[in-house]
């Protein structure tokens, strides 16, 4: 299995709508590792690593987020996996 890691910045209406907790739920369903956090500019940042196919599914999900979110932009940058275990809110 190929391991992949990405850092994702999601902007739009993504704070105050359960985005981080929904991201944790989705990541756990996909058996991914990493973290998610709010940024001061109102965006959300996530580090996601795991199986390449699962990471791709997560990126697709992040482009829309939970029901109440309104994602305007989702910027993805490839990274080197760090071997993080579990997925949590920072």
Buried (B, 14 or more C-beta within 10 A) or exposed (E): EEEBBBBBBBBBBBBEBBBBEBBBEBBEEBEBBBBBBBEEEEBBBBBBBBBEEBBEBBBEBBEEBBEEBEBEEBEBEEBEBEEBEEBBEE
